[in-house]
Amino acid sequence: MHQQYSSESQFKAVDRKTGVGSLQCAGEQYTNVKYDFTRFQAMTRAGLPVPGLHRLDGQIALSNSDEQAVLVGQSIVLILEDGTPMNMTVTDESGRILAHGHGPQSCGCC
């Protein structure tokens, strides 16, 4: 029997990242990208984290707003100041970014 995590879990803010990094999209590299996002972790009613089920929500800002508009709907790799790569999607022209973790029922990787 499979447990339905989405109906039994709530998301809790567990980390916030701000800084200036770079991003890669469709073979293009952008530098001096400001970012600010929060990582939300799914938690069970008992207060335990659900492995792999998370959401990232925040903003990026490129120096050129025309370049930023081209990224809407695109999957990007945001490289944080510490070198950590993060896969995300740009959702609108303001630079909003989103990413979702899938949870343990979707694959065998976690």
Secondary structure as UniProt FT lines:
FT   HELIX           5..8
FT   STRAND          9..25
FT   TURN            26..27
FT   STRAND          28..44
FT   TURN            45..46
FT   STRAND          49..61
FT   HELIX           65..70
FT   TURN            71..73
FT   STRAND          75..79
FT   TURN            81..82
FT   STRAND          85..90
FT   TURN            93..94
FT   STRAND          96..100
FT   TURN            104..105
//
